[in-house]
Amino acid sequence: MDIADFRHQAHQLVDWMADYLENVQRYPVSPQVQPGDILAQLPAQAPESGEDFAAIFQDFEQLILPGMTHWQHPRFFAYFPASTSPPSLLGEMLMATLGAQCMSWLTSPAATELEQQVMHWLRQAIELPDTFTGVIQDSASSATLCALLCAREQKSAINQQGFSQQRFRVYASTEAHASIEKAVRIAGLGSDNLVKIPVDSHFALNVDALREAIAADRAAGFTPLCVVAAWGTTSSTALDPLADLADLCQSEKLWFHVDAAYAGSAFILPEHRRLARGLERADSVVFNPHKWLRTHFDCSAYFVRDTAMLTHTLGLTPEYLKTDLDRQVHNYRDWGVPLGRRFRALKLWFVLRSYGLAELRQQLRQQIQWVQELSQQIQAHPDFEVLAPVPLNLVCFRFAPCTRDASDYEALNQALLQRLNHSGEVFMTHTRLAGTYCLRLVAGNPNTRAEDVQMAWRFIQATARDVL
């Protein structure tokens, strides 16, 4: 493909992209395919000769698009959103066009310094003190791994000397994200040394149980290392008590990491920042603008208090990467696990400048309000019940018809979810809270409106009647 052909095809693609963004609600939210359907239509071998782009794009529309789940659909209520926006998309396009590898200041000075400033803006927006410094990671999973590695190095010399007989312990609630255990494994600490602490009636970490676990571990010869708090658990957006945890970590001299991957975007709301009292005393914090702040994946905001410990843990500079300016600049290759880095700050810069904090706050407030109202409607219905507090824009509930025995509820809700998702009208997921099967609905997509939430509720009720 020469530049002239690229120009022609790119113009057509941009028109298609704009049409898709404008009309995404016309697609079924989830595809009506079975495992292997797409694979069976793809050639078994790569082509020997190049093909015309028009033919390739035709296959995209006929083979690939029907098998896609449309995450930007206004009635995508599953998991957590992977938000986008036109300014972010334009940033992604420019990022891909530049094709820069932004591992150090010298490889792209503007990429490094823009990231410094954008993370400074974001730190101010969430009211973290200036003792924190931010860096963009690819995901909260990577950021949590960085936190655990720093905590490990703070109490050992494992990077240099390898593992000794010291037995470290990491603490998180039973509702913590699975990425915590994955990070514990990768850091070489072992799943057996992740101590899962019981939760209270609101599904938040029980601080008294944590205190007892730490004391028992010290008595048994373990070395407590780190507490990972969840501010917005994946199942129900439960909020761990950060201030109490900060007190405990300070007295026990433990690294305190706050995983706010989804819910942390609400830190830009003053009324919700007050719910996170104690955040300012953490050692590290992560949240993902790519979930709820209109920024394409991947863009995870990681803030750390001790940048020297971060670069000591993750930095390694071979001769071929040394420059005379290294002492004067940030080389972000030393602030995370990968050496290579994309120019992720560009799209976040476009988003913050295009919408401003005021419009971003308005979107979050509206979506929180819509789900709060929905939770009240569900609770008021005689055949449904809300199963967890609703601090933000996610509600956990189940179909519980009074005409059926409670032992039937799980099968009824499984059938309900299957029928909802098969319809193509809405897409939701489930979880378990205290062993109870329940449905999750989260309204965090920038394309979602109040009428989409209400349409989903009417459709859920009608489908539940059919299932019954």
Secondary structure as GFF3:
##gff-version 3
##sequence-region A 1 468
A	DSSP	alpha_helix	3	23	.	.	.	ID=ss1
A	DSSP	three_ten_helix	24	26	.	.	.	ID=ss2
A	DSSP	three_ten_helix	39	41	.	.	.	ID=ss3
A	DSSP	alpha_helix	53	59	.	.	.	ID=ss4
A	DSSP	pi_helix	60	64	.	.	.	ID=ss5
A	DSSP	three_ten_helix	65	67	.	.	.	ID=ss6
A	DSSP	alpha_helix	86	98	.	.	.	ID=ss7
A	DSSP	alpha_helix	109	125	.	.	.	ID=ss8
A	DSSP	beta_strand	133	137	.	.	.	ID=ss9
A	DSSP	alpha_helix	140	154	.	.	.	ID=ss10
A	DSSP	alpha_helix	158	161	.	.	.	ID=ss11
A	DSSP	beta_strand	168	173	.	.	.	ID=ss12
A	DSSP	alpha_helix	178	186	.	.	.	ID=ss13
A	DSSP	three_ten_helix	191	193	.	.	.	ID=ss14
A	DSSP	beta_strand	194	197	.	.	.	ID=ss15
A	DSSP	alpha_helix	207	219	.	.	.	ID=ss16
A	DSSP	beta_strand	223	230	.	.	.	ID=ss17
A	DSSP	alpha_helix	242	252	.	.	.	ID=ss18
A	DSSP	beta_strand	255	259	.	.	.	ID=ss19
A	DSSP	three_ten_helix	263	268	.	.	.	ID=ss20
A	DSSP	alpha_helix	270	273	.	.	.	ID=ss21
A	DSSP	three_ten_helix	274	276	.	.	.	ID=ss22
A	DSSP	three_ten_helix	279	281	.	.	.	ID=ss23
A	DSSP	beta_strand	284	287	.	.	.	ID=ss24
A	DSSP	alpha_helix	289	292	.	.	.	ID=ss25
A	DSSP	beta_strand	300	304	.	.	.	ID=ss26
A	DSSP	alpha_helix	307	314	.	.	.	ID=ss27
A	DSSP	three_ten_helix	319	321	.	.	.	ID=ss28
A	DSSP	three_ten_helix	332	335	.	.	.	ID=ss29
A	DSSP	alpha_helix	345	380	.	.	.	ID=ss30
A	DSSP	beta_strand	384	386	.	.	.	ID=ss31
A	DSSP	beta_strand	394	399	.	.	.	ID=ss32
A	DSSP	three_ten_helix	406	408	.	.	.	ID=ss33
A	DSSP	alpha_helix	409	423	.	.	.	ID=ss34
A	DSSP	beta_strand	429	433	.	.	.	ID=ss35
A	DSSP	beta_strand	436	442	.	.	.	ID=ss36
A	DSSP	alpha_helix	450	467	.	.	.	ID=ss37
###
